[in-house]
Amino acid sequence: MSKTKASGTTKLGRDSRPQYLGVKLYDGEKVEVGNIIIRQRGLKFLAGKNVKISKDDSLYALKKGIVKFTTKRKKKFDGSQRIAKVVNVL
């Protein structure tokens, strides 16, 4: 058996592609139907009016309009509260 690898390429030791998460459209920007507003893992931002959650937790617009960010108090199961950011399209 050979001690060295064959001359083919290997993916070991290389950086993987970044996930490009985050806010794509900010407060006050115009949005079209189907535009992704936020790409996220988990529900850091919640969907409000005219916004839907996709399979990978991204938020996208259901109607044409303007993006608006608001906050609301959300109760956890243990009774404590957190301030959640809500994304709306008006």
PDB file of N, CA, C and O in Angstrom:
ATOM      1  N   MET A   1       0.814  -1.183   0.000  1.00  0.00           N
ATOM      2  CA  MET A   1       0.000   0.000   0.000  1.00  0.00           C
ATOM      3  C   MET A   1       0.864   1.256   0.000  1.00  0.00           C
ATOM      4  O   MET A   1       1.893   1.310   0.674  1.00  0.00           O
ATOM      5  N   SER A   2       0.450   2.241  -0.741  1.00  0.00           N
ATOM      6  CA  SER A   2       1.225   3.467  -0.882  1.00  0.00           C
ATOM      7  C   SER A   2       1.061   4.364   0.355  1.00  0.00           C
ATOM      8  O   SER A   2       0.007   4.374   0.992  1.00  0.00           O
ATOM      9  N   LYS A   3       2.109   5.106   0.676  1.00  0.00           N
ATOM     10  CA  LYS A   3       2.030   6.018   1.816  1.00  0.00           C
ATOM     11  C   LYS A   3       1.482   7.382   1.419  1.00  0.00           C
ATOM     12  O   LYS A   3       0.989   8.118   2.274  1.00  0.00           O
ATOM     13  N   THR A   4       1.559   7.733   0.142  1.00  0.00           N
ATOM     14  CA  THR A   4       1.076   9.043  -0.310  1.00  0.00           C
ATOM     15  C   THR A   4      -0.262   8.887  -1.033  1.00  0.00           C
ATOM     16  O   THR A   4      -0.592   7.823  -1.557  1.00  0.00           O
ATOM     17  N   LYS A   5      -1.013   9.978  -1.041  1.00  0.00           N
ATOM     18  CA  LYS A   5      -2.314   9.957  -1.714  1.00  0.00           C
ATOM     19  C   LYS A   5      -2.130   9.972  -3.224  1.00  0.00           C
ATOM     20  O   LYS A   5      -1.071  10.342  -3.731  1.00  0.00           O
ATOM     21  N   ALA A   6      -3.152   9.574  -3.916  1.00  0.00           N
ATOM     22  CA  ALA A   6      -3.139   9.670  -5.369  1.00  0.00           C
ATOM     23  C   ALA A   6      -3.138  11.136  -5.769  1.00  0.00           C
ATOM     24  O   ALA A   6      -3.368  11.999  -4.922  1.00  0.00           O
ATOM     25  N   SER A   7      -2.890  11.432  -7.006  1.00  0.00           N
ATOM     26  CA  SER A   7      -2.725  12.815  -7.436  1.00  0.00           C
ATOM     27  C   SER A   7      -4.044  13.581  -7.548  1.00  0.00           C
ATOM     28  O   SER A   7      -4.034  14.746  -7.945  1.00  0.00           O
ATOM     29  N   GLY A   8      -5.180  12.962  -7.210  1.00  0.00           N
ATOM     30  CA  GLY A   8      -6.458  13.660  -7.265  1.00  0.00           C
ATOM     31  C   GLY A   8      -6.569  14.709  -6.175  1.00  0.00           C
ATOM     32  O   GLY A   8      -5.796  14.710  -5.217  1.00  0.00           O
ATOM     33  N   THR A   9      -7.540  15.605  -6.327  1.00  0.00           N
ATOM     34  CA  THR A   9      -7.706  16.669  -5.327  1.00  0.00           C
ATOM     35  C   THR A   9      -8.524  16.154  -4.149  1.00  0.00           C
ATOM     36  O   THR A   9      -9.260  15.174  -4.259  1.00  0.00           O
ATOM     37  N   THR A  10      -8.375  16.832  -3.036  1.00  0.00           N
ATOM     38  CA  THR A  10      -9.122  16.488  -1.832  1.00  0.00           C
ATOM     39  C   THR A  10      -9.720  17.753  -1.231  1.00  0.00           C
ATOM     40  O   THR A  10      -9.164  18.839  -1.394  1.00  0.00           O
ATOM     41  N   LYS A  11     -10.846  17.623  -0.540  1.00  0.00           N
ATOM     42  CA  LYS A  11     -11.495  18.787   0.067  1.00  0.00           C
ATOM     43  C   LYS A  11     -11.092  18.959   1.528  1.00  0.00           C
ATOM     44  O   LYS A  11     -11.556  19.890   2.187  1.00  0.00           O
ATOM     45  N   LEU A  12     -10.247  18.091   2.039  1.00  0.00           N
ATOM     46  CA  LEU A  12      -9.837  18.192   3.436  1.00  0.00           C
ATOM     47  C   LEU A  12      -9.022  19.462   3.664  1.00  0.00           C
ATOM     48  O   LEU A  12      -8.195  19.837   2.832  1.00  0.00           O
ATOM     49  N   GLY A  13      -9.261  20.114   4.789  1.00  0.00           N
ATOM     50  CA  GLY A  13      -8.477  21.285   5.146  1.00  0.00           C
ATOM     51  C   GLY A  13      -8.912  22.563   4.462  1.00  0.00           C
ATOM     52  O   GLY A  13      -8.272  23.597   4.650  1.00  0.00           O
ATOM     53  N   ARG A  14      -9.973  22.533   3.679  1.00  0.00           N
ATOM     54  CA  ARG A  14     -10.440  23.748   3.012  1.00  0.00           C
ATOM     55  C   ARG A  14     -11.621  24.328   3.765  1.00  0.00           C
ATOM     56  O   ARG A  14     -12.351  23.609   4.447  1.00  0.00           O
ATOM     57  N   ASP A  15     -11.802  25.625   3.640  1.00  0.00           N
ATOM     58  CA  ASP A  15     -12.944  26.282   4.285  1.00  0.00           C
ATOM     59  C   ASP A  15     -14.230  25.943   3.546  1.00  0.00           C
ATOM     60  O   ASP A  15     -14.244  25.814   2.321  1.00  0.00           O
ATOM     61  N   SER A  16     -15.304  25.801   4.307  1.00  0.00           N
ATOM     62  CA  SER A  16     -16.606  25.561   3.687  1.00  0.00           C
ATOM     63  C   SER A  16     -17.227  26.898   3.294  1.00  0.00           C
ATOM     64  O   SER A  16     -16.785  27.955   3.743  1.00  0.00           O
ATOM     65  N   ARG A  17     -18.254  26.837   2.454  1.00  0.00           N
ATOM     66  CA  ARG A  17     -18.925  28.063   2.026  1.00  0.00           C
ATOM     67  C   ARG A  17     -19.683  28.686   3.193  1.00  0.00           C
ATOM     68  O   ARG A  17     -20.284  27.950   3.976  1.00  0.00           O
ATOM     69  N   PRO A  18     -19.681  30.004   3.342  1.00  0.00           N
ATOM     70  CA  PRO A  18     -20.472  30.643   4.393  1.00  0.00           C
ATOM     71  C   PRO A  18     -21.963  30.517   4.098  1.00  0.00           C
ATOM     72  O   PRO A  18     -22.358  30.263   2.960  1.00  0.00           O
ATOM     73  N   GLN A  19     -22.787  30.694   5.125  1.00  0.00           N
ATOM     74  CA  GLN A  19     -24.225  30.488   4.961  1.00  0.00           C
ATOM     75  C   GLN A  19     -24.983  31.734   4.519  1.00  0.00           C
ATOM     76  O   GLN A  19     -26.149  31.637   4.137  1.00  0.00           O
ATOM     77  N   TYR A  20     -24.351  32.894   4.562  1.00  0.00           N
ATOM     78  CA  TYR A  20     -24.959  34.157   4.130  1.00  0.00           C
ATOM     79  C   TYR A  20     -26.270  34.449   4.858  1.00  0.00           C
ATOM     80  O   TYR A  20     -27.273  34.799   4.235  1.00  0.00           O
ATOM     81  N   LEU A  21     -26.249  34.300   6.183  1.00  0.00           N
ATOM     82  CA  LEU A  21     -27.438  34.563   6.994  1.00  0.00           C
ATOM     83  C   LEU A  21     -27.518  36.053   7.310  1.00  0.00           C
ATOM     84  O   LEU A  21     -26.553  36.790   7.110  1.00  0.00           O
ATOM     85  N   GLY A  22     -28.682  36.492   7.808  1.00  0.00           N
ATOM     86  CA  GLY A  22     -28.836  37.863   8.267  1.00  0.00           C
ATOM     87  C   GLY A  22     -29.982  38.584   7.592  1.00  0.00           C
ATOM     88  O   GLY A  22     -30.749  37.998   6.827  1.00  0.00           O
ATOM     89  N   VAL A  23     -30.082  39.876   7.894  1.00  0.00           N
ATOM     90  CA  VAL A  23     -31.156  40.714   7.366  1.00  0.00           C
ATOM     91  C   VAL A  23     -30.792  41.129   5.945  1.00  0.00           C
ATOM     92  O   VAL A  23     -29.713  41.674   5.711  1.00  0.00           O
ATOM     93  N   LYS A  24     -31.692  40.873   4.996  1.00  0.00           N
ATOM     94  CA  LYS A  24     -31.456  41.219   3.596  1.00  0.00           C
ATOM     95  C   LYS A  24     -32.151  42.527   3.211  1.00  0.00           C
ATOM     96  O   LYS A  24     -31.632  43.283   2.390  1.00  0.00           O
ATOM     97  N   LEU A  25     -33.322  42.798   3.799  1.00  0.00           N
ATOM     98  CA  LEU A  25     -34.054  44.045   3.551  1.00  0.00           C
ATOM     99  C   LEU A  25     -34.352  44.701   4.892  1.00  0.00           C
ATOM    100  O   LEU A  25     -34.901  44.065   5.792  1.00  0.00           O
ATOM    101  N   TYR A  26     -33.994  45.964   5.024  1.00  0.00           N
ATOM    102  CA  TYR A  26     -34.112  46.663   6.300  1.00  0.00           C
ATOM    103  C   TYR A  26     -35.402  47.468   6.396  1.00  0.00           C
ATOM    104  O   TYR A  26     -36.179  47.537   5.443  1.00  0.00           O
ATOM    105  N   ASP A  27     -35.619  48.076   7.558  1.00  0.00           N
ATOM    106  CA  ASP A  27     -36.822  48.843   7.860  1.00  0.00           C
ATOM    107  C   ASP A  27     -36.986  49.989   6.864  1.00  0.00           C
ATOM    108  O   ASP A  27     -36.054  50.761   6.641  1.00  0.00           O
ATOM    109  N   GLY A  28     -38.180  50.098   6.264  1.00  0.00           N
ATOM    110  CA  GLY A  28     -38.474  51.175   5.335  1.00  0.00           C
ATOM    111  C   GLY A  28     -38.182  50.859   3.880  1.00  0.00           C
ATOM    112  O   GLY A  28     -38.510  51.658   3.003  1.00  0.00           O
ATOM    113  N   GLU A  29     -37.572  49.710   3.600  1.00  0.00           N
ATOM    114  CA  GLU A  29     -37.260  49.352   2.214  1.00  0.00           C
ATOM    115  C   GLU A  29     -38.465  48.718   1.536  1.00  0.00           C
ATOM    116  O   GLU A  29     -39.288  48.071   2.184  1.00  0.00           O
ATOM    117  N   LYS A  30     -38.560  48.913   0.216  1.00  0.00           N
ATOM    118  CA  LYS A  30     -39.657  48.323  -0.555  1.00  0.00           C
ATOM    119  C   LYS A  30     -39.374  46.849  -0.780  1.00  0.00           C
ATOM    120  O   LYS A  30     -38.225  46.433  -0.926  1.00  0.00           O
ATOM    121  N   VAL A  31     -40.456  46.059  -0.804  1.00  0.00           N
ATOM    122  CA  VAL A  31     -40.326  44.616  -0.965  1.00  0.00           C
ATOM    123  C   VAL A  31     -41.354  44.135  -1.983  1.00  0.00           C
ATOM    124  O   VAL A  31     -42.478  44.637  -2.026  1.00  0.00           O
ATOM    125  N   GLU A  32     -40.967  43.170  -2.794  1.00  0.00           N
ATOM    126  CA  GLU A  32     -41.863  42.539  -3.765  1.00  0.00           C
ATOM    127  C   GLU A  32     -42.356  41.211  -3.195  1.00  0.00           C
ATOM    128  O   GLU A  32     -41.844  40.745  -2.177  1.00  0.00           O
ATOM    129  N   VAL A  33     -43.333  40.609  -3.836  1.00  0.00           N
ATOM    130  CA  VAL A  33     -43.870  39.323  -3.400  1.00  0.00           C
ATOM    131  C   VAL A  33     -42.785  38.251  -3.530  1.00  0.00           C
ATOM    132  O   VAL A  33     -42.174  38.108  -4.590  1.00  0.00           O
ATOM    133  N   GLY A  34     -42.549  37.506  -2.462  1.00  0.00           N
ATOM    134  CA  GLY A  34     -41.579  36.418  -2.488  1.00  0.00           C
ATOM    135  C   GLY A  34     -40.164  36.812  -2.133  1.00  0.00           C
ATOM    136  O   GLY A  34     -39.303  35.941  -2.017  1.00  0.00           O
ATOM    137  N   ASN A  35     -39.889  38.103  -1.955  1.00  0.00           N
ATOM    138  CA  ASN A  35     -38.536  38.531  -1.581  1.00  0.00           C
ATOM    139  C   ASN A  35     -38.189  38.031  -0.185  1.00  0.00           C
ATOM    140  O   ASN A  35     -39.016  38.088   0.725  1.00  0.00           O
ATOM    141  N   ILE A  36     -36.961  37.541  -0.018  1.00  0.00           N
ATOM    142  CA  ILE A  36     -36.490  37.112   1.296  1.00  0.00           C
ATOM    143  C   ILE A  36     -36.088  38.349   2.081  1.00  0.00           C
ATOM    144  O   ILE A  36     -35.303  39.171   1.609  1.00  0.00           O
ATOM    145  N   ILE A  37     -36.639  38.473   3.290  1.00  0.00           N
ATOM    146  CA  ILE A  37     -36.347  39.617   4.146  1.00  0.00           C
ATOM    147  C   ILE A  37     -35.209  39.271   5.097  1.00  0.00           C
ATOM    148  O   ILE A  37     -34.281  40.060   5.275  1.00  0.00           O
ATOM    149  N   ILE A  38     -35.281  38.079   5.714  1.00  0.00           N
ATOM    150  CA  ILE A  38     -34.261  37.639   6.671  1.00  0.00           C
ATOM    151  C   ILE A  38     -33.956  36.168   6.447  1.00  0.00           C
ATOM    152  O   ILE A  38     -34.865  35.360   6.256  1.00  0.00           O
ATOM    153  N   ARG A  39     -32.660  35.818   6.471  1.00  0.00           N
ATOM    154  CA  ARG A  39     -32.242  34.413   6.474  1.00  0.00           C
ATOM    155  C   ARG A  39     -31.702  34.133   7.871  1.00  0.00           C
ATOM    156  O   ARG A  39     -30.816  34.839   8.352  1.00  0.00           O
ATOM    157  N   GLN A  40     -32.237  33.106   8.518  1.00  0.00           N
ATOM    158  CA  GLN A  40     -31.887  32.836   9.915  1.00  0.00           C
ATOM    159  C   GLN A  40     -31.937  31.352  10.225  1.00  0.00           C
ATOM    160  O   GLN A  40     -32.518  30.566   9.476  1.00  0.00           O
ATOM    161  N   ARG A  41     -31.323  30.979  11.331  1.00  0.00           N
ATOM    162  CA  ARG A  41     -31.427  29.631  11.888  1.00  0.00           C
ATOM    163  C   ARG A  41     -32.181  29.759  13.202  1.00  0.00           C
ATOM    164  O   ARG A  41     -31.727  30.460  14.107  1.00  0.00           O
ATOM    165  N   GLY A  42     -33.308  29.105  13.320  1.00  0.00           N
ATOM    166  CA  GLY A  42     -34.160  29.298  14.485  1.00  0.00           C
ATOM    167  C   GLY A  42     -34.987  30.554  14.299  1.00  0.00           C
ATOM    168  O   GLY A  42     -34.848  31.241  13.287  1.00  0.00           O
ATOM    169  N   LEU A  43     -35.847  30.867  15.262  1.00  0.00           N
ATOM    170  CA  LEU A  43     -36.738  32.017  15.116  1.00  0.00           C
ATOM    171  C   LEU A  43     -36.244  33.205  15.939  1.00  0.00           C
ATOM    172  O   LEU A  43     -36.855  33.581  16.939  1.00  0.00           O
ATOM    173  N   LYS A  44     -35.133  33.785  15.503  1.00  0.00           N
ATOM    174  CA  LYS A  44     -34.632  35.001  16.127  1.00  0.00           C
ATOM    175  C   LYS A  44     -35.588  36.156  15.849  1.00  0.00           C
ATOM    176  O   LYS A  44     -35.852  36.975  16.729  1.00  0.00           O
ATOM    177  N   PHE A  45     -36.103  36.220  14.631  1.00  0.00           N
ATOM    178  CA  PHE A  45     -37.129  37.186  14.227  1.00  0.00           C
ATOM    179  C   PHE A  45     -38.417  36.413  13.975  1.00  0.00           C
ATOM    180  O   PHE A  45     -38.380  35.292  13.468  1.00  0.00           O
ATOM    181  N   LEU A  46     -39.566  37.010  14.331  1.00  0.00           N
ATOM    182  CA  LEU A  46     -40.858  36.367  14.131  1.00  0.00           C
ATOM    183  C   LEU A  46     -41.573  36.980  12.930  1.00  0.00           C
ATOM    184  O   LEU A  46     -41.341  38.136  12.579  1.00  0.00           O
ATOM    185  N   ALA A  47     -42.437  36.197  12.311  1.00  0.00           N
ATOM    186  CA  ALA A  47     -43.200  36.671  11.158  1.00  0.00           C
ATOM    187  C   ALA A  47     -44.442  37.411  11.630  1.00  0.00           C
ATOM    188  O   ALA A  47     -45.170  36.930  12.499  1.00  0.00           O
ATOM    189  N   GLY A  48     -44.679  38.588  11.050  1.00  0.00           N
ATOM    190  CA  GLY A  48     -45.853  39.380  11.371  1.00  0.00           C
ATOM    191  C   GLY A  48     -46.822  39.383  10.207  1.00  0.00           C
ATOM    192  O   GLY A  48     -47.012  38.359   9.551  1.00  0.00           O
ATOM    193  N   LYS A  49     -47.445  40.543   9.941  1.00  0.00           N
ATOM    194  CA  LYS A  49     -48.426  40.661   8.851  1.00  0.00           C
ATOM    195  C   LYS A  49     -47.739  40.539   7.498  1.00  0.00           C
ATOM    196  O   LYS A  49     -46.690  41.139   7.264  1.00  0.00           O
ATOM    197  N   ASN A  50     -48.345  39.753   6.609  1.00  0.00           N
ATOM    198  CA  ASN A  50     -47.893  39.557   5.234  1.00  0.00           C
ATOM    199  C   ASN A  50     -46.476  38.990   5.128  1.00  0.00           C
ATOM    200  O   ASN A  50     -45.795  39.202   4.124  1.00  0.00           O
ATOM    201  N   VAL A  51     -46.033  38.267   6.166  1.00  0.00           N
ATOM    202  CA  VAL A  51     -44.716  37.628   6.165  1.00  0.00           C
ATOM    203  C   VAL A  51     -44.912  36.164   6.533  1.00  0.00           C
ATOM    204  O   VAL A  51     -45.702  35.842   7.420  1.00  0.00           O
ATOM    205  N   LYS A  52     -44.196  35.285   5.853  1.00  0.00           N
ATOM    206  CA  LYS A  52     -44.323  33.844   6.075  1.00  0.00           C
ATOM    207  C   LYS A  52     -42.944  33.265   6.399  1.00  0.00           C
ATOM    208  O   LYS A  52     -41.919  33.815   5.995  1.00  0.00           O
ATOM    209  N   ILE A  53     -42.932  32.140   7.138  1.00  0.00           N
ATOM    210  CA  ILE A  53     -41.693  31.452   7.500  1.00  0.00           C
ATOM    211  C   ILE A  53     -41.490  30.291   6.537  1.00  0.00           C
ATOM    212  O   ILE A  53     -42.401  29.486   6.340  1.00  0.00           O
ATOM    213  N   SER A  54     -40.306  30.192   5.932  1.00  0.00           N
ATOM    214  CA  SER A  54     -40.022  29.086   5.018  1.00  0.00           C
ATOM    215  C   SER A  54     -39.473  27.894   5.796  1.00  0.00           C
ATOM    216  O   SER A  54     -39.329  27.950   7.017  1.00  0.00           O
ATOM    217  N   LYS A  55     -39.173  26.825   5.083  1.00  0.00           N
ATOM    218  CA  LYS A  55     -38.733  25.575   5.700  1.00  0.00           C
ATOM    219  C   LYS A  55     -37.414  25.742   6.467  1.00  0.00           C
ATOM    220  O   LYS A  55     -37.209  25.087   7.490  1.00  0.00           O
ATOM    221  N   ASP A  56     -36.528  26.606   5.986  1.00  0.00           N
ATOM    222  CA  ASP A  56     -35.236  26.814   6.661  1.00  0.00           C
ATOM    223  C   ASP A  56     -35.268  28.044   7.578  1.00  0.00           C
ATOM    224  O   ASP A  56     -34.223  28.629   7.862  1.00  0.00           O
ATOM    225  N   ASP A  57     -36.461  28.437   8.039  1.00  0.00           N
ATOM    226  CA  ASP A  57     -36.695  29.537   8.986  1.00  0.00           C
ATOM    227  C   ASP A  57     -36.451  30.928   8.399  1.00  0.00           C
ATOM    228  O   ASP A  57     -36.440  31.909   9.142  1.00  0.00           O
ATOM    229  N   SER A  58     -36.255  31.034   7.094  1.00  0.00           N
ATOM    230  CA  SER A  58     -36.140  32.354   6.462  1.00  0.00           C
ATOM    231  C   SER A  58     -37.516  33.020   6.441  1.00  0.00           C
ATOM    232  O   SER A  58     -38.542  32.341   6.401  1.00  0.00           O
ATOM    233  N   LEU A  59     -37.528  34.340   6.468  1.00  0.00           N
ATOM    234  CA  LEU A  59     -38.770  35.098   6.394  1.00  0.00           C
ATOM    235  C   LEU A  59     -38.873  35.744   5.021  1.00  0.00           C
ATOM    236  O   LEU A  59     -37.916  36.355   4.546  1.00  0.00           O
ATOM    237  N   TYR A  60     -40.049  35.609   4.375  1.00  0.00           N
ATOM    238  CA  TYR A  60     -40.246  36.198   3.056  1.00  0.00           C
ATOM    239  C   TYR A  60     -41.600  36.882   2.984  1.00  0.00           C
ATOM    240  O   TYR A  60     -42.503  36.595   3.770  1.00  0.00           O
ATOM    241  N   ALA A  61     -41.726  37.801   2.018  1.00  0.00           N
ATOM    242  CA  ALA A  61     -42.921  38.641   1.893  1.00  0.00           C
ATOM    243  C   ALA A  61     -44.011  37.930   1.109  1.00  0.00           C
ATOM    244  O   ALA A  61     -43.740  37.250   0.120  1.00  0.00           O
ATOM    245  N   LEU A  62     -45.263  38.099   1.567  1.00  0.00           N
ATOM    246  CA  LEU A  62     -46.426  37.566   0.863  1.00  0.00           C
ATOM    247  C   LEU A  62     -47.081  38.615  -0.024  1.00  0.00           C
ATOM    248  O   LEU A  62     -47.778  38.277  -0.980  1.00  0.00           O
ATOM    249  N   LYS A  63     -46.856  39.895   0.293  1.00  0.00           N
ATOM    250  CA  LYS A  63     -47.450  40.982  -0.487  1.00  0.00           C
ATOM    251  C   LYS A  63     -46.406  42.047  -0.759  1.00  0.00           C
ATOM    252  O   LYS A  63     -45.379  42.121  -0.083  1.00  0.00           O
ATOM    253  N   LYS A  64     -46.683  42.874  -1.761  1.00  0.00           N
ATOM    254  CA  LYS A  64     -45.830  44.002  -2.090  1.00  0.00           C
ATOM    255  C   LYS A  64     -46.051  45.095  -1.053  1.00  0.00           C
ATOM    256  O   LYS A  64     -47.192  45.362  -0.676  1.00  0.00           O
ATOM    257  N   GLY A  65     -44.982  45.730  -0.588  1.00  0.00           N
ATOM    258  CA  GLY A  65     -45.146  46.783   0.409  1.00  0.00           C
ATOM    259  C   GLY A  65     -43.816  47.268   0.953  1.00  0.00           C
ATOM    260  O   GLY A  65     -42.794  47.223   0.268  1.00  0.00           O
ATOM    261  N   ILE A  66     -43.842  47.733   2.197  1.00  0.00           N
ATOM    262  CA  ILE A  66     -42.665  48.275   2.865  1.00  0.00           C
ATOM    263  C   ILE A  66     -42.410  47.471   4.137  1.00  0.00           C
ATOM    264  O   ILE A  66     -43.338  47.158   4.882  1.00  0.00           O
ATOM    265  N   VAL A  67     -41.144  47.143   4.374  1.00  0.00           N
ATOM    266  CA  VAL A  67     -40.755  46.349   5.548  1.00  0.00           C
ATOM    267  C   VAL A  67     -40.810  47.216   6.793  1.00  0.00           C
ATOM    268  O   VAL A  67     -40.340  48.354   6.793  1.00  0.00           O
ATOM    269  N   LYS A  68     -41.392  46.667   7.858  1.00  0.00           N
ATOM    270  CA  LYS A  68     -41.480  47.384   9.134  1.00  0.00           C
ATOM    271  C   LYS A  68     -41.106  46.419  10.256  1.00  0.00           C
ATOM    272  O   LYS A  68     -41.672  45.330  10.352  1.00  0.00           O
ATOM    273  N   PHE A  69     -40.152  46.813  11.109  1.00  0.00           N
ATOM    274  CA  PHE A  69     -39.742  46.012  12.255  1.00  0.00           C
ATOM    275  C   PHE A  69     -40.391  46.554  13.519  1.00  0.00           C
ATOM    276  O   PHE A  69     -40.374  47.762  13.755  1.00  0.00           O
ATOM    277  N   THR A  70     -40.963  45.670  14.335  1.00  0.00           N
ATOM    278  CA  THR A  70     -41.534  46.053  15.614  1.00  0.00           C
ATOM    279  C   THR A  70     -41.058  45.054  16.669  1.00  0.00           C
ATOM    280  O   THR A  70     -40.419  44.055  16.340  1.00  0.00           O
ATOM    281  N   THR A  71     -41.368  45.325  17.925  1.00  0.00           N
ATOM    282  CA  THR A  71     -41.038  44.396  19.005  1.00  0.00           C
ATOM    283  C   THR A  71     -42.299  44.065  19.778  1.00  0.00           C
ATOM    284  O   THR A  71     -43.242  44.855  19.825  1.00  0.00           O
ATOM    285  N   LYS A  72     -42.305  42.881  20.386  1.00  0.00           N
ATOM    286  CA  LYS A  72     -43.402  42.519  21.281  1.00  0.00           C
ATOM    287  C   LYS A  72     -42.886  41.568  22.339  1.00  0.00           C
ATOM    288  O   LYS A  72     -41.900  40.861  22.131  1.00  0.00           O
ATOM    289  N   ARG A  73     -43.563  41.557  23.479  1.00  0.00           N
ATOM    290  CA  ARG A  73     -43.177  40.656  24.564  1.00  0.00           C
ATOM    291  C   ARG A  73     -43.746  39.274  24.295  1.00  0.00           C
ATOM    292  O   ARG A  73     -44.913  39.132  23.929  1.00  0.00           O
ATOM    293  N   LYS A  74     -42.922  38.268  24.476  1.00  0.00           N
ATOM    294  CA  LYS A  74     -43.348  36.889  24.226  1.00  0.00           C
ATOM    295  C   LYS A  74     -43.072  36.092  25.487  1.00  0.00           C
ATOM    296  O   LYS A  74     -41.964  36.117  26.021  1.00  0.00           O
ATOM    297  N   LYS A  75     -44.105  35.376  25.965  1.00  0.00           N
ATOM    298  CA  LYS A  75     -43.966  34.577  27.170  1.00  0.00           C
ATOM    299  C   LYS A  75     -43.370  33.220  26.847  1.00  0.00           C
ATOM    300  O   LYS A  75     -43.801  32.556  25.904  1.00  0.00           O
ATOM    301  N   LYS A  76     -42.370  32.802  27.634  1.00  0.00           N
ATOM    302  CA  LYS A  76     -41.779  31.475  27.471  1.00  0.00           C
ATOM    303  C   LYS A  76     -42.570  30.472  28.299  1.00  0.00           C
ATOM    304  O   LYS A  76     -43.465  30.850  29.055  1.00  0.00           O
ATOM    305  N   PHE A  77     -42.241  29.202  28.155  1.00  0.00           N
ATOM    306  CA  PHE A  77     -42.967  28.156  28.877  1.00  0.00           C
ATOM    307  C   PHE A  77     -42.735  28.213  30.381  1.00  0.00           C
ATOM    308  O   PHE A  77     -43.604  27.804  31.150  1.00  0.00           O
ATOM    309  N   ASP A  78     -41.588  28.709  30.814  1.00  0.00           N
ATOM    310  CA  ASP A  78     -41.305  28.783  32.255  1.00  0.00           C
ATOM    311  C   ASP A  78     -41.859  30.049  32.893  1.00  0.00           C
ATOM    312  O   ASP A  78     -41.603  30.307  34.069  1.00  0.00           O
ATOM    313  N   GLY A  79     -42.620  30.849  32.134  1.00  0.00           N
ATOM    314  CA  GLY A  79     -43.243  32.045  32.678  1.00  0.00           C
ATOM    315  C   GLY A  79     -42.447  33.314  32.467  1.00  0.00           C
ATOM    316  O   GLY A  79     -42.988  34.411  32.606  1.00  0.00           O
ATOM    317  N   SER A  80     -41.162  33.189  32.132  1.00  0.00           N
ATOM    318  CA  SER A  80     -40.361  34.383  31.890  1.00  0.00           C
ATOM    319  C   SER A  80     -40.714  34.968  30.524  1.00  0.00           C
ATOM    320  O   SER A  80     -41.373  34.323  29.709  1.00  0.00           O
ATOM    321  N   GLN A  81     -40.267  36.194  30.290  1.00  0.00           N
ATOM    322  CA  GLN A  81     -40.597  36.875  29.048  1.00  0.00           C
ATOM    323  C   GLN A  81     -39.340  37.244  28.297  1.00  0.00           C
ATOM    324  O   GLN A  81     -38.278  37.431  28.891  1.00  0.00           O
ATOM    325  N   ARG A  82     -39.469  37.350  26.968  1.00  0.00           N
ATOM    326  CA  ARG A  82     -38.387  37.865  26.143  1.00  0.00           C
ATOM    327  C   ARG A  82     -38.984  38.878  25.177  1.00  0.00           C
ATOM    328  O   ARG A  82     -40.166  38.807  24.839  1.00  0.00           O
ATOM    329  N   ILE A  83     -38.162  39.815  24.738  1.00  0.00           N
ATOM    330  CA  ILE A  83     -38.619  40.786  23.744  1.00  0.00           C
ATOM    331  C   ILE A  83     -38.271  40.227  22.376  1.00  0.00           C
ATOM    332  O   ILE A  83     -37.098  40.051  22.046  1.00  0.00           O
ATOM    333  N   ALA A  84     -39.295  39.950  21.582  1.00  0.00           N
ATOM    334  CA  ALA A  84     -39.113  39.352  20.262  1.00  0.00           C
ATOM    335  C   ALA A  84     -39.228  40.430  19.187  1.00  0.00           C
ATOM    336  O   ALA A  84     -40.057  41.335  19.291  1.00  0.00           O
ATOM    337  N   LYS A  85     -38.396  40.328  18.160  1.00  0.00           N
ATOM    338  CA  LYS A  85     -38.486  41.238  17.020  1.00  0.00           C
ATOM    339  C   LYS A  85     -39.439  40.628  16.001  1.00  0.00           C
ATOM    340  O   LYS A  85     -39.318  39.454  15.648  1.00  0.00           O
ATOM    341  N   VAL A  86     -40.391  41.436  15.529  1.00  0.00           N
ATOM    342  CA  VAL A  86     -41.407  40.986  14.590  1.00  0.00           C
ATOM    343  C   VAL A  86     -41.240  41.746  13.280  1.00  0.00           C
ATOM    344  O   VAL A  86     -41.041  42.961  13.283  1.00  0.00           O
ATOM    345  N   VAL A  87     -41.322  41.021  12.149  1.00  0.00           N
ATOM    346  CA  VAL A  87     -41.169  41.628  10.829  1.00  0.00           C
ATOM    347  C   VAL A  87     -42.529  41.680  10.156  1.00  0.00           C
ATOM    348  O   VAL A  87     -43.199  40.653  10.041  1.00  0.00           O
ATOM    349  N   ASN A  88     -42.952  42.869   9.706  1.00  0.00           N
ATOM    350  CA  ASN A  88     -44.220  43.063   9.011  1.00  0.00           C
ATOM    351  C   ASN A  88     -43.972  43.676   7.643  1.00  0.00           C
ATOM    352  O   ASN A  88     -42.969  44.356   7.427  1.00  0.00           O
ATOM    353  N   VAL A  89     -44.899  43.427   6.716  1.00  0.00           N
ATOM    354  CA  VAL A  89     -44.891  44.124   5.429  1.00  0.00           C
ATOM    355  C   VAL A  89     -46.207  44.882   5.348  1.00  0.00           C
ATOM    356  O   VAL A  89     -47.281  44.281   5.364  1.00  0.00           O
ATOM    357  N   LEU A  90     -46.116  46.211   5.262  1.00  0.00           N
ATOM    358  CA  LEU A  90     -47.301  47.070   5.247  1.00  0.00           C
ATOM    359  C   LEU A  90     -47.536  47.655   3.880  1.00  0.00           C
ATOM    360  O   LEU A  90     -48.493  48.404   3.685  1.00  0.00           O
TER     361      LEU A  90
END
